[in-house]
Amino acid sequence: MAELHVELVAADRKVWSGQASLVVARTSSGDIGVMPGHQPLLGVLESGPVTIRTTGESGNGTVVAAVHGGFISFADNQLSLLAEVAELTDEIDVERAERALEEAKTKADEEAERRAAVRLRAVTAAR
Amino acid sequence: MGAQLRVYKRRIKSVSATKKITRAMEMIAASRIIKAQRRVAASEPYAKELTRAVTAVAQGSDTQHPLLTEAEQPKRAAVLLITSDRGLAGGYNSNAIKAAEELNARLTAEGKEIVSFIVGNKGTAYYGFRNRPVEKSFTGFTDNPTYADAKAVSAPLIEAVQKDTAEGGVDELHIVYTEFVSMMTQAPLTDRMLPLTLEASGAEEAGGKGVLPLYDFEPSAEDVLDALLPRYVESRVYNALLQAAASKHAATRRAMQSATDNAEELIKSLTRLANAARQADITQEISEIVGGASALADANAGSDR
């Protein structure tokens, strides 16, 4: 089966890289699914979960990451997801994110509220 | 103990204390270089992908984005100078400042007004002492910069670039920092960030991968560029901050290493001098005893007669 190579990089580290058969991400004009052989694409990502169907060497499975803004670019079966902040769901501390969400709501801190909500959404999407 | 010998002993003691300090600072700097280098390496994939994406949009579309097009009559240029907060790093800060001075002179000769942005206490102090206007300065994170710091530094830069020149905006954006070439070499570097020089990056890209494919933009090329360029500036600033930090630690290590070597040298020569002084003391004492004894013997011989 055809596969595409995915690189998920945050500003200060490489978060995940490997082979995948499908990547679903949310761009500013809606969810987009990229499969091998897609036409070259460059899009702006919204904050939200990114779902990667892994295959090949990485084994069959699903990797979900919370991405806080960024870009998706695809060409020659190479997909890169660039984000200032990106975390895999197993790196997310659910309790902490919930606490942060509560705190942000009481303080009316929209930025923090959005960040915490994205983390929680990603965790739910992974289940 | 002779007075001379005591003075030498005291100096040896003080020099060995200094040596201990410089040795410790050398070790600390050495361990920090490794850490800083690792962070530079970790930030590279993001910077590389981002540069690729920016190049792709800029080449693949006919967009006339204000951040990409050269102003016909560039009047104001922003210069971001990256220095460190603390000294004891040899020529590190003065080299970076000198490079900035050269760039400023060149830009002024081209008839552009300079707007200075400075990172690090050393650069701020240099400009403050000379009463130069500084648009904004940042301190407190040069040893260990985070992406949030880079964002804070970039925000006013991006804002200035997006404003009209007449309203206090700038046409160009330059950055001066110290490039980390290797453990032994760090070179000050001046670079124009914006408007992008696509020839250079395009050629580099073409050399490696051939012509870039025609991208499909989501939602549109303009929107993608609007979103990409601030991130591009941030990532460039972040990379520059990290490299500057690594360079600073390397410069500190080298400076402290030569200080330790000098201290060792000094201790050696002082020990020699102290030994000579001790010998001189002993010789003098012996000759005094001998002289005294023979004087006594002479006196006794006189009274016997």
Contacts between the chains, C-beta under 8 A, distances in Angstrom:
chain1	res1	chain2	res2	distance
A	7	B	45	6.7
A	7	B	49	7.0
A	9	B	45	4.5
A	9	B	46	4.7
A	9	B	49	6.1
A	10	B	46	6.6
A	11	B	43	6.6
A	11	B	46	5.1
A	11	B	147	4.5
A	11	B	150	8.0
A	11	B	234	7.7
A	11	B	235	6.5
A	11	B	238	6.4
A	12	B	39	6.9
A	12	B	42	5.7
A	12	B	43	5.6
A	12	B	46	7.5
A	12	B	146	7.6
A	12	B	147	5.5
A	12	B	238	7.8
A	13	B	42	4.7
A	13	B	43	7.9
A	14	B	42	7.2
A	14	B	45	5.0
A	27	B	218	5.0
A	27	B	219	7.4
A	28	B	218	7.5
A	28	B	219	5.6
A	28	B	223	7.2
A	29	B	218	6.1
A	29	B	219	4.6
A	32	B	218	6.8
A	39	B	216	5.4
A	40	B	213	4.1
A	40	B	214	6.2
A	40	B	215	4.5
A	40	B	216	6.2
A	41	B	215	6.3
A	41	B	216	4.9
A	41	B	217	7.9
A	41	B	218	6.3
A	42	B	53	6.0
A	42	B	56	6.2
A	42	B	57	6.3
A	42	B	215	4.5
A	42	B	216	7.3
A	42	B	217	5.5
A	42	B	218	6.9
A	42	B	224	5.7
A	43	B	217	7.1
A	43	B	218	3.2
A	43	B	219	7.5
A	43	B	224	6.9
A	44	B	218	7.0
A	44	B	219	7.1
A	44	B	223	6.3
A	44	B	224	5.8
A	44	B	227	4.6
A	70	B	231	7.8
A	71	B	50	7.7
A	71	B	53	6.0
A	71	B	224	7.6
A	71	B	227	7.2
A	71	B	228	6.7
A	71	B	231	7.5
A	72	B	218	7.9
A	73	B	49	7.1
A	73	B	52	7.4
A	73	B	53	5.0
A	73	B	56	7.2
A	73	B	215	7.5
A	75	B	56	7.7
A	75	B	212	7.3
A	75	B	213	4.7
A	75	B	215	7.0
A	76	B	213	7.0
A	80	B	49	4.6
A	80	B	53	7.8
A	82	B	46	6.1
A	82	B	49	5.3
A	82	B	50	5.9
A	82	B	53	7.1
A	82	B	231	7.7
A	84	B	147	6.6
A	84	B	151	8.0
A	84	B	231	7.2
A	84	B	234	7.8
